[in-house]
Amino acid sequence: MAPPAPLVLLAALALRWAHGEIPTVRLIDQEGPMLEGSYVTLECLMDEDGADMSRFTFQKYSRWLHSWVSLDDPDRLRCWFFDVNVTRADGRLLLAIGALQSWHAGAYRCVATDAPGNAPGNATDAPGNATASAEISLRVECGWRPPRGPPNPPVPQNHTLSL
């Protein structure tokens, strides 16, 4: 009997128009399925070179709150709670997940903070209905891996086994 598939991340990108701008979310240096514990980095991009990314932010949809939660709000512990790191360097907006886990599954988006309806906590804007954002859905499938080595190593006669 073959073991079920390992924890896998499947990403589907969906673009939304934003006041004539098209923000894009992309996975950096990664393709295909990623295993649990993988380092995942998302980047929010604009089509035009040198675009001002300071007015954009990453948000994650909370199924429990039924709203979008800002992940780079410096006044809250959002990054600690969701175990992500949002950075702004050299005009880039990056979201890093250090060790991918099942709780990272869900919808993420990059939004213009000045666009109507994109404020954090907007309960009426469910995933897939964004009006001024790029959205990515991370689906994590849990799996089981068999232990390596013999299942029950033999203990030679007259030897003790310490656990």
Contact map, one row per residue, 1 for C-alpha under 8 A:
1110000000000000000000000000000000000000000000000000000000000000000000000000000000000000000000000000000000000000000000000000000000000000000000000000000000000000000
1111000000000000000000000000000000000000000000000000000000000000000000000000000000000000000000000000000000000000000000000000000000000000000000000000000000000000000
1111100000000000000000000000000000000000000000000000000000000000000000000000000000000000000000000000000000000000000000000000000000000000000000011100000000000000000
0111110000000000000000000000000000000000000000000000000000000000000000000000000000000000000000000000000000000000000000000000000000000000000000111000000000000000000
0011111100000000000000000000000000000000000000000000000000000000000000000000000000000000000000000000000000000000000000000000000000000000000001110000000000000000000
0001111100000000000000000000000000110000000000000000000000000000000000000000000000000000000000000000000000000000000000000000000000000000000011111000000000000000000
0000111110000000000000000000000001110000000000000000000000000000000000000000000000000000000000000000000000000000000000000000000000000000000111110000000000000000000
0000111111000000000000000000000011110000000000000000000000000000000000000000000000000000000000000000000000000000000000000000000000000000001111000000000000000000000
0000001111100000000000000000000011110000000000000000000000000000000000000000000000000000000000000000000000000000000000000000000000000000011110000000000000000000000
0000000111110000000000000000000111000000000000000000000000000000000000000000000000000000000000000000000000000000000000000000000000000000111100000000000000000000000
0000000011111000000000000000000000000000000000000000000000000000000000000000000000000000000000000000000000000000000000000000000000000001111000000000000000000000000
0000000001111100000000000000000000000000000000000000000000000000000000000000000000000000000000000000000000000000000000000000000000000001110000000000000000000000000
0000000000111110000000001100000000000000000000000000000000000000000000000000000000000000000000000000000000000000000000000000000000000111100000000000000000000000000
0000000000011111000000000000000000000000000000000000000000000000000000000000000000000000000000000000000000000000000000000000000100000111000000000000000000000000000
0000000000001111100001110000000000000000000000000000000000000000000000000000000000000000000000000000000000000000000000000000000000001110000000000000000000000000000
0000000000000111110001100000000000000000000000000000000000000000000000000000000000000000000000000000000000000000000000000000000001111110000000000000000000000000000
0000000000000011111111100000000000000000000000000000000000000000000000000000000000000000000000000000000000000000000000000000000000111000000000000000000000000000000
0000000000000001111111100000000000000000000000000000000000000000000000000000000000000000000000000000000000000001001000000000000000111000000000000000000000000000000
0000000000000000111110000000000000000000000000000000000000000000000000000000000000000000000000000000000000000000000000000000000000010000000000000000000000000000000
0000000000000000111111000000000000000000000000000000000000000000000000000000000000000000000000000000000000000000000000000000000000000000000000000000000000000000000
0000000000000000111111100000000000000000000001100000000000000000000000000000000000000000000000000000000000000000000000000000000000000000000000000000000000000000000
0000000000000011110111110000000000000000000001100000000000000000000000000000000000000000000000000000000000000000000000000000000000001100000000000000000000000000000
0000000000000011110011111000000000000000000111100000000000000000000000000000000000000000000000000000000000000110000000000000000000001100000000000000000000000000000
0000000000000010000001111100000000000000001111100000000000000000000000000000000000000000000000000000000000000100000000000000000000001110000000000000000000000000000
0000000000001000000000111110000000000000011110000000000000000000000000000000000000000000000000000000000000001100000000000000000000000111000000000000000000000000000
0000000000001000000000011111000000000000011110000000000000000000000000000000000000000000000000000000000000000000000000000000000000000000000000000000000000000000000
0000000000000000000000001111111000000001111000000000000000000000000000000000000000000000000000000000000000000000000000000000000000000000000000000000000000000000000
0000000000000000000000000111110000000001111000000000000000000000000000000000000000000000000000000000000000000000000000000000000000000000000000000000000000000000000
0000000000000000000000000011111000000000000000000000000000000000000000000000000000000000000000000000000000000000000000000000000000000000000000000000000000000000000
0000000000000000000000000011111100000001000000000000000000000000000000000000000000000000000000000000000000000000000000000000000000000000000000000000000000000000000
0000000000000000000000000010111111000000000000000000000000000000000000000000000000000000000000000000000000000000000000000000000000000000000000000000000000000000000
0000000001000000000000000000011111000000000000000000000000000000000000000000000000000000000000000000000000000000000000000000000000000000000000000000000000000000000
0000000111000000000000000000001111100000000000000000000000000000000000000000000000000000000000000000000000000000000000000000000000000000000000000000000000000000000
0000001111000000000000000000001111110100000000000000000000000000000000000000000000000000000000000000000000000000000000000000000000000000000000000000000000000000000
0000011110000000000000000000000011111100000000000000000000000000000000000000000000000000000000000001000000000000000000000000000000000000000000000000000000000000000
0000011110000000000000000000000001111100000000000000000000000000000000000000000000000000000000000011110000000000000000000000000000000000000000000000000000000000000
0000000000000000000000000000000000111110000000000000000000000000000000000000000000000000000000000111100000000000000000000000000000000000000000000000000000000000000
0000000000000000000000000000000001111111000000000000000000000000000000000000000000000000000000000111000000000000000000000000000000000000000000000000000000000000000
0000000000000000000000000000000000001111100000000000000000000000000000000000000000000000000000011111000000000000000000000000000000000000000000000000000000000000000
0000000000000000000000000011010000000111110000000000000000000000000000000000000000000000000000011111000000000000000000000000000000000000000000000000000000000000000
0000000000000000000000000011000000000011111000000000000000000000000000000000000000000000000001111000000000000000000000000000000000000000000000000000000000000000000
0000000000000000000000001111000000000001111100000000000000000000000000000000000000000000000001110000000000000000000000000000000000000000000000000000000000000000000
0000000000000000000000011111000000000000111110000000000000000000000000000000000000000000000111100000000000000000000000000000000000000000000000000000000000000000000
0000000000000000000000111100000000000000011111000000000000000000000000000000000000000000000111000000000000000100000000000000000000000100000000000000000000000000000
0000000000000000000000111100000000000000001111100000100000000000000000000000000000000000000110000000000000000000000000000000000000000000000000000000000000000000000
0000000000000000000011110000000000000000000111111010000000000000000000000000000000000000000000000000000000000000000000000000000000000000000000000000000000000000000
0000000000000000000011110000000000000000000011111010000000000000000000000000000000000000000000000000000000000000000000000000000000000000000000000000000000000000000
0000000000000000000000000000000000000000000001111110000000000000000000000000000000000000000000000000000000000000000000000000000000000000000000000000000000000000000
0000000000000000000000000000000000000000000001111110000000000000000000000000000000000000000000000000000000000000000000000000000000000000000000000000000000000000000
0000000000000000000000000000000000000000000000011111000000000000000000000000000000000000001000000000000000000000000000000000000000000000000000000000000000000000000
0000000000000000000000000000000000000000000001111111100000000000000000000000000000000000001000000000000000000000000000000000000000000000000000000000000000000000000
0000000000000000000000000000000000000000000000000111111000000000000000000000000000000000001000000000000000000000000000000000000000000000000000000000000000000000000
0000000000000000000000000000000000000000000010000011111100000000000000000000000000000000001110000000000000000000000000000000000000000000000000000000000000000000000
0000000000000000000000000000000000000000000000000001111110000000000000000000000000000001001010000000000000000000000000000000000000000000000000000000000000000000000
0000000000000000000000000000000000000000000000000001111110000000000000000000000000000000000000000000000000000001110000000000000000000000000000000000000000000000000
0000000000000000000000000000000000000000000000000000111111000000000000000000000000000000000010000000000000000111100000000000000000000000000000000000000000000000000
0000000000000000000000000000000000000000000000000000011111100000000001110000000000000000000010000000000000000111100000000000000000000000000000000000000000000000000
0000000000000000000000000000000000000000000000000000000111110000000001110000000000000100000000100000000000011110000000000000000000000000000000000000000000000000000
0000000000000000000000000000000000000000000000000000000011111000000111110000000000000000000000000000000000011110000000010000000000000000000000000000000000000000000
0000000000000000000000000000000000000000000000000000000001111100000111100000000000000000000000000000000001111000000000000000000000000000000000000000000000000000000
0000000000000000000000000000000000000000000000000000000000111110011110000000000000000000000000000000000001110000000000000000011000000000000000000000000000000000000
0000000000000000000000000000000000000000000000000000000000011111111110000000000000000000000000000000000000000000000000000000000000000000000000000000000000000000000
0000000000000000000000000000000000000000000000000000000000001111111000000000000000000000000000000000000000000000000000000000000000000000000000000000000000000000000
0000000000000000000000000000000000000000000000000000000000000111110000000000000000000000000000000000000000000000000000000000000000000000000000000000000000000000000
0000000000000000000000000000000000000000000000000000000000000111111000000000000000000000000000000000000000000000000000000010000000000000000000000000000000000000000
0000000000000000000000000000000000000000000000000000000000001111111100000000000000000000000000000000000000000000000000000010010000000000000000000000000000000000000
0000000000000000000000000000000000000000000000000000000000001110111110000000000000000000000000000000000000000000000000011111110000000000000000000000000000000000000
0000000000000000000000000000000000000000000000000000000000111100011111000000000000000000000000000000000000000000000000111110110000000000000000000000000000000000000
0000000000000000000000000000000000000000000000000000000000111100001111100000010000000000000000000000000000000000000000011000000000000000000000000000000000000000000
0000000000000000000000000000000000000000000000000000000011110000000111111000010000000000000000000000000000000000000000010000000000000000000000000000000000000000000
0000000000000000000000000000000000000000000000000000000011110000000011111000011001010100000000000000000000000000000000000000000000000000000000000000000000000000000
0000000000000000000000000000000000000000000000000000000011100000000001111100011000001100000000000000000000000000000000000000000000000000000000000000000000000000000
0000000000000000000000000000000000000000000000000000000000000000000001111111110000000000000000000000000000000000000000000000000000000000000000000000000000000000000
0000000000000000000000000000000000000000000000000000000000000000000000011111100000000000000000000000000000000000000000000000000000000000000000000000000000000000000
0000000000000000000000000000000000000000000000000000000000000000000000001111100000000000000000000000000000000000000000000000000000000000000000000000000000000000000
0000000000000000000000000000000000000000000000000000000000000000000000001111110000000000000000000000000000000000000000000000000000000000000000000000000000000000000
0000000000000000000000000000000000000000000000000000000000000000000000001111111110000000000000000000000000000000000000000000000000000000000000000000000000000000000
0000000000000000000000000000000000000000000000000000000000000000000011111001111111000000000000000000000000000000000000000000000000000000000000000000000000000000000
0000000000000000000000000000000000000000000000000000000000000000000000110000111111111100000000000000000000000000000000000000000000000000000000000000000000000000000
0000000000000000000000000000000000000000000000000000000000000000000000000000111111110000000000000000000000000000000000000000000000000000000000000000000000000000000
0000000000000000000000000000000000000000000000000000000000000000000000000000111111100000000000000000000000000000000000000000000000000000000000000000000000000000000
0000000000000000000000000000000000000000000000000000000000000000000000100000011111110000000000000000000100000000000000000000000000000000000000000000000000000000000
0000000000000000000000000000000000000000000000000000000000000000000000000000001111111000000000001100000000000000000000000000000000000000000000000000000000000000000
0000000000000000000000000000000000000000000000000000000000000000000000100000001101111100000000111100000000000000000000000000000000000000000000000000000000000000000
0000000000000000000000000000000000000000000000000000000000000000000000010000001000111110000000111000000000000000000000000000000000000000000000000000000000000000000
0000000000000000000000000000000000000000000000000000000001000000000000110000001000011111000011110000000000000000000000000000000000000000000000000000000000000000000
0000000000000000000000000000000000000000000000000000000000000000000000000000000000001111100111100000000000000000000000000000000000000000000000000000000000000000000
0000000000000000000000000000000000000000000000000000010000000000000000000000000000000111111111000000000000000000000000000000000000000000000000000000000000000000000
0000000000000000000000000000000000000000000000000000000000000000000000000000000000000011111110000000000000000000000000000000000000000000000000000000000000000000000
0000000000000000000000000000000000000000000000000000000000000000000000000000000000000001111100000000000000000000000000000000000000000000000000000000000000000000000
0000000000000000000000000000000000000000000000000111110000000000000000000000000000000001111110000000000000000000000000000000000000000000000000000000000000000000000
0000000000000000000000000000000000000000001110000000100000000000000000000000000000000011111111000000000000000000000000000000000000000000000000000000000000000000000
0000000000000000000000000000000000000000001110000000110110000000000000000000000000000111101111100000000000000000000000000000000000000000000000000000000000000000000
0000000000000000000000000000000000000000111100000000000000000000000000000000000000000111000111110000000000000000000000000000000000000000000000000000000000000000000
0000000000000000000000000000000000000000111000000000000001000000000000000000000000011110000011111000000000000000000000000000000000000000000000000000000000000000000
0000000000000000000000000000000000000011110000000000000000000000000000000000000000011100000001111100000000000000000000000000000000000000000000000000000000000000000
0000000000000000000000000000000000000011100000000000000000000000000000000000000000111000000000111111000000000000000000000000000000000000000000000000000000000000000
0000000000000000000000000000000000001111000000000000000000000000000000000000000000110000000000011111000000000000000000000000000000000000000000000000000000000000000
0000000000000000000000000000000000011111000000000000000000000000000000000000000000000000000000001111100000000000000000000000000000000000000000000000000000000000000
0000000000000000000000000000000000111111000000000000000000000000000000000000000000000000000000001111110100000000000000000000000000000000000000000000000000000000000
0000000000000000000000000000000000011000000000000000000000000000000000000000000000000000000000000011111110000000000000000000000000000000000100000000000000000000000
0000000000000000000000000000000000010000000000000000000000000000000000000000000000000000000000000001111110000000000000000000000000000000000111000000000000000000000
0000000000000000000000000000000000000000000000000000000000000000000000000000000000000000000000000000111110000000000000000000000000000000000000000000000000000000000
0000000000000000000000000000000000000000000000000000000000000000000000000000000001000000000000000001111111000000000000000000000000000000010100000000000000000000000
0000000000000000000000000000000000000000000000000000000000000000000000000000000000000000000000000000111111100000000000000000000000000000111100000000000000000000000
0000000000000000000000000000000000000000000000000000000000011000000000000000000000000000000000000000000111110000000000000000000000000000111000000000000000000000000
0000000000000000000000000000000000000000000000000000000000011000000000000000000000000000000000000000000011111000000000000000001000000011110000000000000000000000000
0000000000000000000000000000000000000000000000000000000001111000000000000000000000000000000000000000000001111100000000000000000000000011110000000000000000000000000
0000000000000000000000001000000000000000000000000000000001110000000000000000000000000000000000000000000000111110000000000000000000001111000000000000000000000000000
0000000000000000000000111000000000000000000100000000000111100000000000000000000000000000000000000000000000011111000000000000000000001110000000000000000000000000000
0000000000000000000000100000000000000000000000000000000111100000000000000000000000000000000000000000000000001111101001000000000000011100000000000000000000000000000
0000000000000000010000000000000000000000000000000000001110000000000000000000000000000000000000000000000000000111111001000000000000011000000000000000000000000000000
0000000000000000000000000000000000000000000000000000001110000000000000000000000000000000000000000000000000000011111001100000000000000000000000000000000000000000000
0000000000000000000000000000000000000000000000000000001000000000000000000000000000000000000000000000000000000001111101000000000000000000000000000000000000000000000
0000000000000000010000000000000000000000000000000000000000000000000000000000000000000000000000000000000000000011111111100000000000010000000000000000000000000000000
0000000000000000000000000000000000000000000000000000000000000000000000000000000000000000000000000000000000000000011111100000000000000000000000000000000000000000000
0000000000000000000000000000000000000000000000000000000000000000000000000000000000000000000000000000000000000000001111100100100000100000000000000000000000000000000
0000000000000000000000000000000000000000000000000000000000000000000000000000000000000000000000000000000000000011111111110100100001110000000000000000000000000000000
0000000000000000000000000000000000000000000000000000000000000000000100000000000000000000000000000000000000000000101111111100000000000000000000000000000000000000000
0000000000000000000000000000000000000000000000000000000000100000001111000000000000000000000000000000000000000000000001111100000000000000000000000000000000000000000
0000000000000000000000000000000000000000000000000000000000000000001110000000000000000000000000000000000000000000000000111110000000000000000000000000000000000000000
0000000000000000000000000000000000000000000000000000000000000000001100000000000000000000000000000000000000000000000011111111100000000000000000000000000000000000000
0000000000000000000000000000000000000000000000000000000000000000111100000000000000000000000000000000000000000000000000001111110000000000000000000000000000000000000
0000000000000000000000000000000000000000000000000000000000000000001000000000000000000000000000000000000000000000000000000111110000000000000000000000000000000000000
0000000000000000000000000000000000000000000000000000000000000000001100000000000000000000000000000000000000000000000011000111111011000000000000000000000000000000000
0000000000000000000000000000000000000000000000000000000000001000011100000000000000000000000000000000000000000000000000000011111111000000000000000000000000000000000
0000000000000000000000000000000000000000000000000000000000001000000000000000000000000000000000000000000000100000000000000000111111000010000000000000000000000000000
0000000000000100000000000000000000000000000000000000000000000000000000000000000000000000000000000000000000000000000000000000011111000010000000000000000000000000000
0000000000000000000000000000000000000000000000000000000000000000000000000000000000000000000000000000000000000000000000000000111111100000000000000000000000000000000
0000000000000001000000000000000000000000000000000000000000000000000000000000000000000000000000000000000000000000000001000000111111111110000000000000000000000000000
0000000000000001110000000000000000000000000000000000000000000000000000000000000000000000000000000000000000000000000011000000000011111000000000000000000000000000000
0000000000000001111000000000000000000000000000000000000000000000000000000000000000000000000000000000000000000011001001000000000001111100000000000000000000000000000
0000000000000011110001110000000000000000000000000000000000000000000000000000000000000000000000000000000000001111000000000000000001111110000000000000000000000000000
0000000000001111000001111000000000000000000100000000000000000000000000000000000000000000000000000000000000001110000000000000000001011111000000000000000000000000000
0000000000001111000000011000000000000000000000000000000000000000000000000000000000000000000000000000000000111100000000000000001101001111100000000000000000000000000
0000000000111100000000001000000000000000000000000000000000000000000000000000000000000000000000000000000000111000000000000000000000000111110000000000000000000000000
0000000001111000000000000000000000000000000000000000000000000000000000000000000000000000000000000000000011110000000000000000000000000011111000000000000000000000000
0000000011110000000000000000000000000000000000000000000000000000000000000000000000000000000000000000000111110000000000000000000000000001111100000000000000000000000
0000000111100000000000000000000000000000000000000000000000000000000000000000000000000000000000000000000011000000000000000000000000000000111110000000000000000000000
0000001111000000000000000000000000000000000000000000000000000000000000000000000000000000000000000000110110000000000000000000000000000000011111000000000000000000000
0000011110000000000000000000000000000000000000000000000000000000000000000000000000000000000000000000010000000000000000000000000000000000001111100000000000000000000
0000111100000000000000000000000000000000000000000000000000000000000000000000000000000000000000000000010000000000000000000000000000000000000111110000000000000000000
0001111000000000000000000000000000000000000000000000000000000000000000000000000000000000000000000000000000000000000000000000000000000000000011111000000000000000000
0011111000000000000000000000000000000000000000000000000000000000000000000000000000000000000000000000000000000000000000000000000000000000000001111100000000000000000
0011010000000000000000000000000000000000000000000000000000000000000000000000000000000000000000000000000000000000000000000000000000000000000000111110000000000000000
0010000000000000000000000000000000000000000000000000000000000000000000000000000000000000000000000000000000000000000000000000000000000000000000011111000000000000000
0000000000000000000000000000000000000000000000000000000000000000000000000000000000000000000000000000000000000000000000000000000000000000000000001111101000000000000
0000000000000000000000000000000000000000000000000000000000000000000000000000000000000000000000000000000000000000000000000000000000000000000000000111111000000000000
0000000000000000000000000000000000000000000000000000000000000000000000000000000000000000000000000000000000000000000000000000000000000000000000000011111000000000000
0000000000000000000000000000000000000000000000000000000000000000000000000000000000000000000000000000000000000000000000000000000000000000000000000001111110000000000
0000000000000000000000000000000000000000000000000000000000000000000000000000000000000000000000000000000000000000000000000000000000000000000000000011111110000000000
0000000000000000000000000000000000000000000000000000000000000000000000000000000000000000000000000000000000000000000000000000000000000000000000000000011111000000000
0000000000000000000000000000000000000000000000000000000000000000000000000000000000000000000000000000000000000000000000000000000000000000000000000000011111100000000
0000000000000000000000000000000000000000000000000000000000000000000000000000000000000000000000000000000000000000000000000000000000000000000000000000000111110000000
0000000000000000000000000000000000000000000000000000000000000000000000000000000000000000000000000000000000000000000000000000000000000000000000000000000011111011100
0000000000000000000000000000000000000000000000000000000000000000000000000000000000000000000000000000000000000000000000000000000000000000000000000000000001111110000
0000000000000000000000000000000000000000000000000000000000000000000000000000000000000000000000000000000000000000000000000000000000000000000000000000000000111110000
0000000000000000000000000000000000000000000000000000000000000000000000000000000000000000000000000000000000000000000000000000000000000000000000000000000000011111000
0000000000000000000000000000000000000000000000000000000000000000000000000000000000000000000000000000000000000000000000000000000000000000000000000000000000111111100
0000000000000000000000000000000000000000000000000000000000000000000000000000000000000000000000000000000000000000000000000000000000000000000000000000000000100111110
0000000000000000000000000000000000000000000000000000000000000000000000000000000000000000000000000000000000000000000000000000000000000000000000000000000000100011111
0000000000000000000000000000000000000000000000000000000000000000000000000000000000000000000000000000000000000000000000000000000000000000000000000000000000000001111
0000000000000000000000000000000000000000000000000000000000000000000000000000000000000000000000000000000000000000000000000000000000000000000000000000000000000000111
